[in-house]
Amino acid sequence: MSQRIIITGATGMVGEGVLLTLLQQPDVEAVLSISRRPSGHAHPKLRELLLPDFFDLSKIESELAGYSACFFCAGVSSLGKKEPEYTRLTYDLTLHFAQALVRHSPEATFCYISGAGTGGRAMWARVKRRTETDLLALPFRAAYMLRPGFLKPEPGQRHVLPMYRWLKWLFPLMRRLGYGSTLRELGLAMLHAAQRGADKPVLEVKDIVRLTRSAG
């Protein structure tokens, strides 16, 4: 099934890796990237909309119709943030975007990049869990919460967090322990969920890898 996909966060490491993966897939017809800055990538399938303020969708809301999936990869670190600020930039922003999208593309599948450890006692984990819960309650065709752990970037990525450059030697170990996946696997797992569904709404690292291996 050909897919028309909205992606957010393409100027971050996760979003960029997912974007590059999507552009390589023959069953992806078109990708609309919505972000604050240009991604720096050009491709016949890719169209970009620049949105300085994700809390003001008035200028782009009409563009949200007719898509089969949204891969919401935008996000911020909780480091240095108190709970009200992190909640606004994580829960409030994501729900605001998703509520607008479901009005225009209710048949879409919404895939949200959460994180391993979501649901724990840490502030960020509680906020992420609340975000997951309320996204799953929206009337999309389907919604999936993906919780990646240690990620291996794709070749050609421009936006890679320094930690992942310094600690890339750890990936084989994290992989063996079940905490590591590549960004290609993450993108393919999201695409699989959008096309064929998944057996549960919350997908941990092992589920992400499993979906990728069952694709095709």
C-alpha positions, 0 to 999 in steps of 0.5 A, spaced: 500 500 500 502 506 497 504 511 503 503 519 504 507 520 510 507 527 514 514 527 519 516 532 524 523 533 527 527 531 521 532 536 523 533 532 529 537 525 529 531 521 530 527 524 525 533 525 520 534 518 520 527 516 519 526 521 513 532 518 510 529 511 510 522 513 508 525 516 502 529 510 500 522 506 500 518 504 493 512 504 497 512 511 500 509 515 495 510 522 498 513 525 505 511 532 508 516 534 513 514 539 518 519 543 522 522 549 524 528 549 519 529 546 513 532 539 513 538 540 508 535 534 504 532 534 497 528 528 494 523 528 489 518 525 494 520 530 499 516 537 500 517 541 506 513 546 510 517 551 515 513 552 521 516 556 526 511 555 532 508 548 533 502 551 537 500 556 531 498 551 526 493 556 522 497 557 516 498 550 515 492 546 518 489 545 511 495 542 508 494 536 513 489 532 509 489 526 505 495 523 509 496 515 511 500 516 516 504 521 521 511 519 524 512 524 530 519 524 531 519 532 534 522 532 541 526 535 546 531 533 552 528 534 559 535 536 561 535 542 565 527 543 564 522 543 570 516 539 569 511 545 567 516 547 561 517 539 559 510 538 559 509 544 555 514 542 549 512 534 550 505 533 552 502 540 550 505 540 543 504 533 541 497 533 543 496 540 539 499 537 533 495 530 533 488 533 535 489 538 528 491 532 524 486 527 526 481 533 524 483 533 517 486 526 516 482 521 521 484 515 517 491 516 518 496 512 523 499 516 528 506 513 530 509 517 536 517 516 538 517 516 545 523 512 549 525 506 553 523 507 560 517 511 559 512 510 564 517 510 570 518 514 576 522 520 573 519 526 571 520 525 563 518 518 563 511 520 567 510 526 562 511 521 556 507 516 559 501 521 559 502 523 552 502 516 550 496 515 553 492 521 550 495 520 543 492 513 544 485 515 545 484 520 539 480 517 534 485 515 528 485 509 524 491 507 529 496 509 533 503 506 536 507 509 541 515 507 539 520 506 545 527 506 542 533 505 546 540 506 544 540 508 536 545 507 531 545 513 526 544 512 518 550 513 513 549 521 511 546 523 517 548 531 518 544 531 525 547 526 530 548 527 537 555 528 540 553 522 545 552 517 539 558 519 535 562 518 542 559 512 544 558 508 537 562 503 539 557 501 545 552 499 539 554 492 538 553 490 546 547 494 546 544 490 541 546 484 544 542 486 550 536 488 547 536 495 548 539 497 541 536 498 534 538 502 528 534 508 525 533 504 519 530 499 523 526 504 527 523 507 520 521 501 517 518 499 523 514 505 523 512 504 516 510 497 517 505 499 523 502 504 518 501 499 512 500 493 516 499 494 523 502 491 529 500 486 535 500 492 540 500 499 541 506 500 545 512 498 541 519 497 545 526 496 542 525 488 541 518 489 538 521 495 533 527 490 531 521 484 530 517 488 526 523 490 521 525 483 520 517 481 519 517 486 513 516 484 506 
